[in-house]
Amino acid sequence: MPKKILVTGGCGFIGSNFIIYWLKNHPLDIVINLDKITYAGNKKYLSEITKNKDCKKRYKFFKGNIRNVKLVQRILNKENPDIIVHFAAETHVTRSEGAAENAKRFFDTNVAGTFILLESCVQLNKHLRFIQISTDEVYGEVKDGFRKESEKKSGFGKATSPYAKTKAIADDLALSYSDKLDVIVARPTNNFGPRQNPEKLLPRSITNLFLGKPIEIWGEGNEIRDWLYVEDTARAIETLIEKGKTGEAYNIGANNKPEITNKEIAELLVEIMNLNKEKMIKFVPNPRKHHDFRYGVDTEKIKKLGWVPSYNIKELFTKTIDWYKKNKKIWLSLKKEAEKLYND
């Protein structure tokens, strides 16, 4: 039976990739996209959909803020979705730090926005599946081992940045509604792939190289992240929509083997692009007061539902580089604003 899916933040990185994946793989379903179009959202990311006749007729776009109660409730009543996949969020750790107004902006979107969506569903008596997109950063720094979903306790956590703290609060908030809504929380690790804003490590590094500039690595570059391809995340969310259990959280990660440091990320990108490592990697002081050394999550829970990640990271990095090579017109216009974050 055809489904209607409301996606918030569908013009952002993971949201746009999810919409493309869903419409291509679910030929009867309709996707409604609600996006404010901030610096991180770009309607051009969805040109693959809007230029496809079949997909275009099953896609609707609403421009607006998830904190606009009247707009949210109008969309819920008009479209009557079966599923909400809630991506809309402020996500860049560096932007959440510094002045208090930065943290407030993250709270307003990540916490208050999530509350308005959840409460609107309840008030309008919408019985739907609600997928809250979170992050592995809610567990805080994990120096060794892998955190299970149960290790993020309600009202307690070790999240370090304002970004991570607001997502941890939003997790608790969403799960508190699971008595009235079909709520599931997804906690993916560091995503990479096409359509990511060049403020983030991987696309910033790739676009620097295309512009003849070196990759900038903070400190010694020994920090470890779990790198997960964005289409794998889309497949994982699909698995949770179809098989996930109400009121549960699920970690989503690639569990890279061997684990890979930021320095090794830079070296691999330079190798793939056949450039000189000594010239194209530059070590700079770390601008963050605290930089979590490592994250690690246990993914057995979602794997029991049948999902597995891709494992060839060099191949996936190559695919990602290829997208940026072919779409310079899209990212070049975003690059100047992104660099202000690091150079002002």
FENTA-V286900 format. One record per backbone hydrogen bond with DSSP energy under -1.0 kcal/mol. CO is the residue of the C=O (numbers start at 0). NH is the residue of the N-H. E is the energy in kcal/mol with one decimal. If there is no record, write none. Layout:
# FENTA-V286900
co-><CO	CO>
nh-><NH	NH>
e-><E	E>
This chain:
# FENTA-V286900
co-><2	3	3	4	5	6	7	8	10	11	12	13	14	15	16	17	18	19	20	21	25	29	30	31	32	33	34	37	41	42	43	45	45	46	48	51	52	54	55	57	59	61	64	66	67	68	69	70	71	72	73	74	75	81	82	83	84	84	85	92	98	98	99	100	101	102	103	104	105	106	106	107	110	111	112	113	114	115	116	117	118	119	120	121	125	127	128	129	130	131	134	135	136	146	147	148	152	160	161	162	163	164	165	166	167	168	169	170	171	173	174	176	176	180	181	182	183	184	185	186	187	189	191	196	199	200	201	202	203	204	205	206	207	208	214	216	217	220	222	227	228	229	230	231	232	233	234	235	236	237	238	239	244	247	249	251	259	260	261	262	263	264	265	266	267	268	269	270	275	279	281	283	292	293	295	298	299	301	301	302	310	311	312	313	314	315	316	317	318	319	320	321	322	326	327	330	333	334	335	338	338	339>
nh-><29	81	82	31	84	33	86	11	41	15	16	17	18	19	20	21	22	23	24	25	28	4	59	6	61	8	63	40	44	45	46	48	49	50	51	55	56	57	58	30	32	34	67	68	71	72	73	74	75	76	77	78	79	128	5	130	7	86	132	95	101	102	103	104	105	106	107	108	109	110	111	112	114	115	116	117	118	119	120	121	122	123	125	124	127	181	83	183	85	185	137	138	139	297	150	151	155	164	165	166	167	168	169	170	171	172	173	174	175	176	177	179	180	182	129	246	131	249	133	251	135	227	229	199	203	204	205	206	207	208	209	210	212	211	281	283	220	262	261	191	232	233	234	235	236	237	238	239	240	241	242	243	247	184	186	188	224	264	265	266	267	268	269	270	271	272	274	273	279	214	216	218	223	141	146	302	303	304	306	305	312	315	316	317	318	319	320	321	322	323	324	325	326	330	331	334	337	338	339	341	342	343>
e-><-2.6	-2.4	-1.7	-3.1	-2.6	-2.7	-1.4	-1.4	-2.5	-2.1	-1.7	-2.4	-2.3	-2.3	-2.3	-3.0	-2.6	-1.7	-1.7	-1.6	-1.5	-2.7	-2.4	-3.5	-3.3	-2.9	-1.4	-1.3	-1.7	-1.5	-1.8	-1.3	-2.3	-1.7	-1.5	-3.3	-1.6	-1.4	-1.5	-2.7	-3.1	-2.1	-2.0	-1.2	-2.7	-2.7	-2.1	-2.5	-2.4	-2.2	-2.7	-3.0	-1.5	-2.0	-3.0	-3.3	-2.0	-1.1	-1.7	-1.2	-1.2	-1.1	-2.3	-1.9	-1.5	-2.3	-3.0	-1.8	-2.8	-2.0	-2.0	-1.2	-2.4	-2.3	-1.9	-2.4	-3.1	-2.1	-1.9	-1.9	-2.9	-2.1	-3.1	-1.5	-1.1	-1.9	-2.8	-2.6	-2.8	-3.0	-1.2	-1.6	-1.3	-2.9	-2.0	-1.4	-2.0	-2.6	-2.3	-1.9	-2.2	-2.2	-2.2	-2.1	-1.9	-2.5	-2.8	-2.6	-1.7	-1.5	-1.5	-2.2	-2.6	-1.7	-2.8	-3.4	-3.0	-2.5	-3.7	-2.2	-1.7	-3.2	-2.5	-1.8	-2.6	-2.3	-2.6	-2.6	-2.0	-2.0	-1.9	-1.3	-3.1	-1.4	-3.3	-2.8	-1.5	-2.8	-1.7	-1.7	-1.4	-2.0	-2.2	-2.1	-2.5	-2.1	-2.1	-2.1	-2.6	-2.0	-3.0	-1.6	-1.4	-2.2	-2.9	-1.6	-1.1	-2.0	-2.1	-2.1	-2.2	-2.3	-2.3	-2.1	-2.6	-2.0	-2.5	-1.4	-2.3	-3.0	-3.1	-2.8	-3.2	-3.3	-2.6	-1.8	-1.6	-1.3	-1.3	-1.6	-1.6	-2.0	-2.5	-2.1	-2.0	-1.9	-2.8	-2.2	-1.6	-1.8	-2.2	-1.9	-1.2	-1.7	-2.6	-1.5	-2.0	-2.3	-1.0	-1.1	-1.9	-1.8>
